[in-house]
Amino acid sequence: MSTPVRLGAGFWRVWSASTVSELGSGLTYVALPLLTVTLTRDARLVSLVGAAQALPFLLFGLQSGAVADRLDRRRIMWATDVLRAALTALLVLLVITGPLTVGVLCGLAFALGAADILFLNASTAIIPDLVAPEGLERANAWLGSAQVVASSFVGLPLAPLSSGCLRLHRSRSTRARSPLLPPSCSGCGAASGPCAQGRRPCGRTFAKAWSGCGGTSSCAPWRCCWQ
């Protein structure tokens, strides 16, 4: 039985960076459309935000691969992650201060998608520089599986939690109401909104998890479930 080729510290640094970055990408793919429903009830506009984030993969997929082949891949990964962090900070600032529109969300979604595809191509192209030829198959398997798990199996389910916290802050300042997420309320003692429409309270797990965002457990955004 042959001994598996050691992938080296350089590869695992790239693997860790890629995993964290794709976790953030998975969060934004759901969080941005959920934030959009606090601004509009038009399903076409909500889908437009999601399409804006996916559009760079269609428009720049091949071009970003060529860029990753010609430029320093480490610098590309650093630059795209710094850009995504700045865009995410800007989004949070806009949610807190109030001047957030569907057009702004589409622009942020498009920029985040463009940075994501460039980062993905750079993180894949850098593997031959870090791993011996006999270890490429194993390295690509580790990297690809981590990206899929972080983005699709961890990031997507966690996205409603992050967008719910942002939405709670926004709903308190703008009184926006969403057709998909139960509204936060000023008087939490009385049943209102979805609760008054035939839903039953959730268990204590969600209430405790959301008490930090909602102020009180009864104000948790998932405090009511379908019967």
C-alpha positions in Angstrom: 0.0 0.0 0.0 1.5 3.3 -1.1 1.8 6.1 1.4 -0.3 9.2 0.6 1.7 12.1 -0.6 2.1 14.9 1.9 0.3 18.1 0.6 2.4 20.5 2.6 1.6 23.6 4.7 1.3 25.9 1.7 -1.6 23.8 0.4 -3.4 23.7 3.7 -3.2 27.5 4.0 -4.9 27.8 0.6 -7.4 25.1 1.6 -8.3 27.0 4.7 -8.6 30.3 3.0 -10.7 28.8 0.2 -13.0 27.0 2.7 -13.7 30.2 4.7 -14.2 32.3 1.5 -16.7 29.8 0.1 -18.5 29.7 3.4 -19.0 33.5 3.1 -20.1 33.0 -0.6 -22.8 30.5 0.5 -24.1 32.9 3.1 -24.4 35.8 0.6 -26.2 33.6 -2.0 -29.2 33.3 0.3 -28.8 36.4 2.5 -29.0 38.9 -0.3 -32.3 37.7 -1.7 -33.7 37.5 1.9 -32.7 41.1 2.5 -34.3 42.1 -0.7 -37.7 40.9 0.5 -37.5 43.6 3.2 -37.4 46.2 0.4 -40.0 44.8 -2.1 -42.6 42.1 -2.4 -42.0 41.9 -6.2 -40.7 38.3 -6.8 -39.0 39.5 -10.0 -36.8 42.0 -8.2 -35.9 39.4 -5.6 -34.9 37.0 -8.3 -33.0 39.8 -10.0 -30.6 40.1 -7.0 -29.9 36.3 -7.1 -29.3 36.5 -10.9 -26.9 39.4 -10.5 -24.7 37.4 -8.2 -24.7 34.4 -10.5 -24.2 36.4 -13.7 -20.4 36.9 -13.4 -20.0 33.1 -13.6 -21.5 33.2 -17.1 -19.9 36.4 -18.2 -16.4 36.2 -16.7 -15.8 32.5 -16.1 -13.4 32.0 -19.0 -11.8 35.4 -18.7 -11.1 35.0 -15.0 -9.4 31.7 -15.6 -7.1 33.4 -18.1 -6.4 36.2 -15.6 -5.5 33.6 -12.9 -3.1 31.9 -15.3 -1.2 35.1 -16.1 -1.1 37.0 -12.8 0.1 36.2 -9.3 -2.5 33.9 -7.9 -1.7 34.7 -4.3 -2.3 38.4 -4.9 -5.5 37.7 -6.8 -6.8 35.7 -3.8 -5.8 38.4 -1.3 -7.3 41.1 -3.5 -10.6 39.4 -4.1 -11.0 38.5 -0.4 -10.2 42.1 0.7 -12.7 43.3 -1.9 -15.4 40.9 -0.6 -14.8 41.9 3.0 -15.1 45.6 2.0 -18.3 45.0 0.1 -19.8 43.0 3.0 -18.9 45.8 5.4 -20.5 48.3 3.1 -23.7 46.1 3.0 -23.9 46.0 6.8 -23.4 49.8 6.9 -26.2 50.4 4.4 -28.5 48.1 6.3 -27.8 49.9 9.6 -28.0 53.4 8.2 -31.0 52.8 6.0 -30.3 54.0 2.4 -30.5 50.5 0.9 -32.3 49.9 -2.4 -32.8 46.9 -4.7 -30.4 48.5 -7.3 -27.7 48.8 -4.7 -28.2 45.1 -3.7 -27.9 44.1 -7.3 -24.7 46.0 -7.7 -23.2 44.5 -4.5 -24.4 41.0 -5.6 -22.7 41.3 -9.0 -19.4 42.6 -7.5 -19.4 39.7 -5.0 -20.1 37.2 -7.7 -17.3 38.5 -9.9 -14.8 38.4 -7.0 -16.0 34.9 -6.1 -15.4 33.4 -9.6 -11.9 35.1 -9.7 -11.0 33.7 -6.3 -12.2 30.2 -7.2 -10.1 30.1 -10.4 -7.0 31.5 -8.7 -7.3 29.0 -5.8 -7.5 26.1 -8.2 -4.8 27.3 -10.5 -2.3 27.7 -7.6 -2.4 24.0 -6.6 0.3 22.8 -9.0 2.6 25.4 -7.5 2.1 24.0 -4.0 1.8 20.2 -4.5 4.0 17.6 -6.3 2.4 16.1 -9.5 1.7 12.8 -7.8 -0.4 14.7 -5.1 -2.5 16.8 -7.4 -5.4 14.4 -7.5 -5.6 14.2 -3.7 -5.1 18.0 -3.4 -7.9 18.8 -5.9 -10.2 16.4 -4.2 -9.6 18.0 -0.8 -10.0 21.5 -2.2 -13.1 20.8 -4.3 -15.0 18.9 -1.6 -14.2 21.7 1.0 -15.5 24.4 -1.3 -18.8 22.5 -2.0 -19.4 21.6 1.6 -18.6 25.1 2.9 -20.7 26.9 0.3 -23.7 24.5 -0.2 -24.0 22.4 2.9 -22.9 25.0 5.6 -23.2 28.5 4.1 -26.6 28.1 2.6 -28.4 26.8 5.7 -26.7 29.4 7.9 -27.7 32.3 5.6 -31.2 32.8 7.1 -29.6 33.3 10.5 -27.3 36.1 9.3 -29.9 37.8 7.2 -32.4 37.5 10.0 -30.1 39.5 12.4 -29.6 42.2 9.8 -33.3 42.2 9.0 -34.3 42.7 12.6 -32.1 45.8 12.9 -33.5 47.2 9.7 -37.1 46.4 10.5 -36.8 48.3 13.8 -35.7 51.4 12.0 -37.8 51.2 8.8 -40.7 49.0 9.9 -40.2 47.0 6.7 -42.3 43.8 6.5 -41.3 40.7 4.6 -43.7 38.1 3.1 -41.1 35.3 3.7 -39.8 36.1 7.2 -42.1 36.7 10.2 -41.9 40.4 11.2 -40.3 41.6 14.4 -42.8 43.2 16.7 -42.8 46.0 19.2 -45.3 44.4 21.5 -44.1 40.8 21.7 -46.6 39.7 24.3 -49.6 39.5 21.9 -49.9 37.2 18.9 -49.6 39.2 15.7 -48.6 38.8 12.1 -48.0 35.1 11.2 -48.8 34.0 14.7 -52.4 35.3 14.3 -52.7 33.4 11.0 -52.7 29.9 12.3 -49.1 29.2 13.1 -47.8 27.8 16.3 -44.8 28.8 18.4 -41.5 27.0 17.7 -39.6 25.2 20.4 -37.2 26.9 22.7 -34.2 26.1 20.7 -34.7 28.8 18.0 -35.9 31.3 20.7 -32.7 30.9 22.7 -30.5 31.1 19.6 -32.2 34.3 18.4 -32.5 36.0 21.8 -29.3 37.9 21.1 -30.7 39.4 17.9 -34.3 39.9 18.9 -33.7 41.2 22.4 -36.2 38.8 23.9 -36.9 35.2 23.0 -40.5 35.9 21.9 -39.2 38.3 19.3 -37.2 35.7 17.5 -37.8 35.9 13.7 -38.6 32.2 13.6 -40.9 32.3 16.6 -43.8 30.9 14.6 -43.9 27.8 12.5 -46.4 26.4 10.1 -48.8 23.9 11.8 
